[in-house]
């Protein structure tokens, strides 16, 4: 399941990242990236924009599968395509 937001708290000992009211648990399998390159839990800071994918565990925890630190990079004009689809064809 996707998520995104600003980091409001980090707990290095428990390896959790809080975004709003949700606490995401990271594991050795959680993949971190920053600026398109591999990163680590330690690269994250309170206030950073993050996004990623998580899965709920049987215990009710939110386990992060992947976390992107920083704003999402523009992907080959993907936004322009979405914007073009929303335009009124009658308007130039």
Contact map, one row per residue, 1 for C-alpha under 8 A:
11100000000000000000000000000000000000000000000000001110000000000000000000000000000000000000
11110000000000000000000000000000000000000000000000111100000000000000000000000000000000000000
11111000000000000000000000000000000000000000000000111100000000000000000000000000000000000000
01111100000000000010000000000000000000000000000011110000000000000000000000000000000000000000
00111110000000000011000000000000000000000000000011100000000000000000000000000000000000000000
00011111000000000011000000000000000000000000011111000000000000000000000000000000000000000000
00001111110000001111000000000000000000000000111111000000000000000000000000000000000000000000
00000111110000001111000000000000000000000000011000000000000000000000000000000000000000000000
00000011111000001110000000000000000000000000010000000000000000000000000000000000000000000000
00000011111100111100000000000000000000000000110000000000000000000000000000000000000000000000
00000000111111111000000000000000000000000000000000000000000000000000000000000000000000000000
00000000011111110000000000000000000000001100000000000000000000000000000000000000000000000000
00000000001111100000000000000000000000000000000000000000000000000000000000000000000000000000
00000000001111110000000010000000000000000000000000000000000000000000000000000000000000000000
00000000011111111000000011100000000000001000000000000000000000000000000000000000000000000000
00000000011101111100001111000000000000000000000000000000000000000000000000000000000000000000
00000011111000111110001111000000000000000000000000000000000000000000000000000000000000000000
00000011110000011111111100000000000000000000000000000000000000000000000000000000000000000000
00011111100000001111111100000000000000000000000000000000000000000000000000000000000000000000
00001111000000000111110000000000000000000000000000000000000000000000000000000000000000000000
00000000000000000111111000000000000000000000000000000000000000000000000000000000000000000000
00000000000000000111111100000000000000000000000000000000000001000000000000000000000000000000
00000000000000011110111110000000000000000000000000000000000011000000000000000000000000000000
00000000000000011110011111000000000000000000000000000100000011110000000000000000000000000000
00000000000001111000001111100000000000000000000000000000000011110000000000000000000000000000
00000000000000111000000111111100000000000000000000000000000000111000000000000000000000000000
00000000000000100000000011111100000000000000000000000000000000110000000000000000000000000000
00000000000000000000000001111100000000000000000000000000000000000000000000000000000000000000
00000000000000000000000001111110000000000000000000000000000000001000000000000000000000000000
00000000000000000000000001111111000000000000000000000000000000011110000000000000000000000000
00000000000000000000000000001111100001110000000000000000000000001110000000000000000000000000
00000000000000000000000000000111110001111000000000000000000000000111100000000000000000000000
00000000000000000000000000000011111111110000000000000000000000000011100000000000000000000000
00000000000000000000000000000001111111100000000000000000000000000001110000000000000000000000
00000000000000000000000000000000111110000000000000000000000000000000110010000000000000000000
00000000000000000000000000000000111111000000000000000000000000000000000000000000000000000000
00000000000000000000000000000000111111100000000000000000000000000000000000000000000000000000
00000000000000000000000000000011110111110000000000000000000000000000000000000000000000000000
00000000000000000000000000000011110011111010000000000000000000000000000000000000000000000000
00000000000000000000000000000011100001111111000000000000000000000000000000000000000000000000
00000000000100100000000000000001000000111111000000000000000000000000000000000000000000000000
00000000000100000000000000000000000000011111100000000000000000000000000000000000000000000000
00000000000000000000000000000000000000111111100000000000000000000000100000000000000000000000
00000000000000000000000000000000000000011111110100000000000000000000100000000000000000000000
00000010010000000000000000000000000000000111111100000000000000000000000000000000000000000000
00000111110000000000000000000000000000000001111100000000000000000000000000000000000000000000
00000111000000000000000000000000000000000000111110000000000000000000000000000000000000000000
00000110000000000000000000000000000000000001111111000000000000000000110000000000000000000000
00011110000000000000000000000000000000000000001111100000000000000000111000000000000000000000
00011110000000000000000000000000000000000000000111110000000000000011111000000000000000000000
01111000000000000000000000000000000000000000000011111000000000000011110100000000000000000000
01110000000000000000000000000000000000000000000001111100000000011111000000000000000000000000
11100000000000000000000000000000000000000000000000111110000000011110000000000000000000000000
11100000000000000000000100000000000000000000000000011111000001111100000000000000000000000000
10000000000000000000000000000000000000000000000000001111100001111000000000000000000000000000
00000000000000000000000000000000000000000000000000000111110111100000000000000000000000000000
00000000000000000000000000000000000000000000000000000011111111100000000000000000000000000000
00000000000000000000000000000000000000000000000000000001111110000000000000000000000000000000
00000000000000000000000000000000000000000000000000000000111110000000000000000000000000000000
00000000000000000000000000000000000000000000000000000001111111000000000000000000000000000000
00000000000000000000001110000000000000000000000000000001111111100000000000000000000000000000
00000000000000000000011110000000000000000000000000000111100111110000000000000000000000000000
00000000000000000000000111100000000000000000000000000111100011111000000000000000000000000000
00000000000000000000000111100100000000000000000000011110000001111110000000000000000000000000
00000000000000000000000001001110000000000000000000011110000000111110000000000000000000000000
00000000000000000000000000000111000000000000000000011100000000011111000000000000000000000000
00000000000000000000000000000111100000000000000001111000000000011111100000000000000000000000
00000000000000000000000000000001110000000000000001110000000000000111110100000000000000000000
00000000000000000000000000000001111000000011000111100000000000000011111000000000000000000000
00000000000000000000000000000000011000000000000111100000000000000001111100000000000000000000
00000000000000000000000000000000000000000000000011000000000000000000111110000000000000000000
00000000000000000000000000000000000000000000000000100000000000000001011111000000000000000000
00000000000000000000000000000000001000000000000000000000000000000000001111100000000000000000
00000000000000000000000000000000000000000000000000000000000000000000000111111110000000000000
00000000000000000000000000000000000000000000000000000000000000000000000011111110000000000000
00000000000000000000000000000000000000000000000000000000000000000000000001111100000000000000
00000000000000000000000000000000000000000000000000000000000000000000000001111111100000000000
00000000000000000000000000000000000000000000000000000000000000000000000001111111110000000000
00000000000000000000000000000000000000000000000000000000000000000000000001101111111000000000
00000000000000000000000000000000000000000000000000000000000000000000000000001111111100000000
00000000000000000000000000000000000000000000000000000000000000000000000000001111111110000000
00000000000000000000000000000000000000000000000000000000000000000000000000000111111111000000
00000000000000000000000000000000000000000000000000000000000000000000000000000011111111100000
00000000000000000000000000000000000000000000000000000000000000000000000000000001111111100000
00000000000000000000000000000000000000000000000000000000000000000000000000000000111111100000
00000000000000000000000000000000000000000000000000000000000000000000000000000000011111110000
00000000000000000000000000000000000000000000000000000000000000000000000000000000001111111010
00000000000000000000000000000000000000000000000000000000000000000000000000000000000001111110
00000000000000000000000000000000000000000000000000000000000000000000000000000000000000111111
00000000000000000000000000000000000000000000000000000000000000000000000000000000000000011111
00000000000000000000000000000000000000000000000000000000000000000000000000000000000000111111
00000000000000000000000000000000000000000000000000000000000000000000000000000000000000001111
